[in-house]
């Protein structure tokens, strides 16, 4: 039985390692400024935790296998030196890893976007994303969803018709952004919590009713990338899809003008 | 071999109803909780099977149900999570085995408050029935998941199942909280006040330590959840606005609330929800420590380190809830604190793992089914645990949050490891609970299927998560990159079908052994702890007039120079025993 158990553990280790080495499914190609750093941190995690996984399972297997050579169990109630040694070792490993992660988090979250960042307001609604641009005046108009929101009349966000700042606002169902520029997002939700998830940008942020959440990212490659909803929002959650179109700066301005 | 004595041999004559149904005997109540969890795990597993089938064959016609619709899928998802987390993982390890064995292991004949003990079970049962009733009301079960995030759970217009189905969910969980708090008071008082003479805290089996710390967590965590569900019920039915902000437009309905905070629910929920993870898994950790010692015939390596690690996990468990909210819009500065505290909790967890392996190391191990499941627990705990420090990092977590990576993580560490401990406990304590032995061959077969099955189901889910597959999707067709992952999803479904089918072996073994298994001796595994001083099954009078006097620690195995390789805790301390702690 010891041998069977040890073989089973080794088989599991091999299969798991193969799965992560071959990884038939994996990250999409990263296309935002932060994706390289994040992928690097994930690689560190994979090596570190993968090594601990392999070592852990093998030590477990060896402990089981050694039993066969024993006539009688040894009698040991513990060893404080060992306890202290492995506690310090694992604390050092985990906290080194933790601090490297904190650095990445501050670089992602605690730096302001460029002054000339493109402003986009994102609104999640069951089961549609809306992206609003301020238009030539650079100002977003007031909204009052309860009073004015009528999706079928082309005003899903409830733009207040009496606010002149809103007249030139552009509302789109796909996000169009220029390559190489910071995109400053203001995330909102009309009804329940949604979460704007752009895997290729390594970007995710919940949109919460009653809150305006500001954050930013910078796309670095032209192309179309899918947006998913990552917070359970109701029956249509799985199909709350949109696309972010990363275009050249000229194309972006042409698109704004056309709208 | 003694004939398994029926419970009716009790000296006190009581009516059938008082003896078997409305009994205050902790042994009857422990078994009642066991069967409640068994019912819950059957329904919960069936729901996961239906979800897995719908996910990869959305148009499959299920017998009696027909084609599953997206709202059915989400209803199943909510109920699966709720049943498994509350009625299985928070019920059987603590209230099932704990209610039965805490008094016996401490050397007392009942819990401190036997009537409260009975009330706790019956409130749990009502809670279970109220929860299941949601399937049969208009709109069906709630579609908001077991976390019930507001406003989805607060506004009836937000989806089918968000009407009466959600009210029933809230009432059910409110009752469950009440039952858990009642039960926890009993556990804490029994541990502190009812220990046999000589049973110092540091002579308690690690199972008792785990139940004790878990009870304290239950007391604090379920109290907070009680408040939260009452607040949400009031938001829904009494016009308050704790959680619902102003200006909402849900499905064409203007919502008449203002001033609430949606994040407040998340804080309250996870202030309960993260300790809840430890409520689910600490008893399993205690049991694993216990069984590894019993079957490797060695003392637990580092008993005191194990006790302090248990306490540290319990304490830190209340300080890490924010790691569920890195993507929620919480202040990014809070991310540093929660990330560091979460990493800190990995340290006592690792200490436990080291001590488990060290307990096995150098033992002449008896490879009985309980040991197999305990070894499986350690393996799964390592595998599922190691993604913890990764998910503790806000930067990495934000990408993986709400994807299958997290589903894999918590199923491995909480659900699978937790279930392995429950299986180990069942095979181990079955003789004391039912007076008969379970079948070893079926037990081993069950182990192999479940071990390979758990890995086959949950390891590939990590890849889905890395590739950005969000969880709680009822279909794969909504996004192109998600649809591309269908082959892996099909593999997982096949693995799930095989693994769940394999559990039939366990059920057959359980019920066959209950009636036809060979009669059990008083101490078939040659353990040291006090429950094994009683005949099997444990008689309803417990220790009766012979309260044990404890002279030894719980893990005195293979003491050099002794003729037997185990020393019962209540063996008389005739000579100067150098090992008595």
Interface residues (C-beta under 8 A of the other chain):
Chain A: X1 X2 X5 X8 X9 X12 X15 X16 X19 X20 X23 X24 X25 X26 X27 X28 X38 X41 X42 X45 X49 X52 X53 X56 X57 X59 X60 X63 X64 X66 X67 X70 X71 X72 X73 X74 X75 X76 X77 X78 X79 X82 X83 X86 X87 X90 X91 X94 X95 X97 X98 X101 X102 X104 X105 X106 X108 X109 X110 X125 X126 X144 X145 X146 X149 X158 X187 X190 X191 X192 X193 X195 X197 X199 X202 X204 X205 X206 X208 X209 X210 X211 X213 X226 X228 X229 X230 X231 X232 X233 X234 X235 X236 X237 X238 X239 X240 X241
Chain B: X70 X71 X74 X143 X144 X145 X149 X150 X151 X152 X155 X158 X159 X160 X245 X246 X247 X248 X249 X250 X251 X254 X255 X260 X261 X262 X263 X296 X297 X298 X299 X300 X301 X302 X303 X304 X305 X327 X328 X329 X332 X335 X336 X339 X340 X343 X346 X347 X350 X351 X353 X354 X355 X357 X358 X360 X361 X362 X363 X364 X365 X367 X372 X375 X378 X379 X382 X383 X386 X387 X389 X390 X392 X393 X394 X395 X396 X398 X399 X401 X402 X403 X444 X448 X451 X452 X455 X459 X460 X462 X463 X464 X466 X467 X468 X470 X472 X473 X474 X475 X476 X477 X478 X479 X480 X481 X482 X484 X485 X488 X555 X557 X558 X559 X560 X565 X579
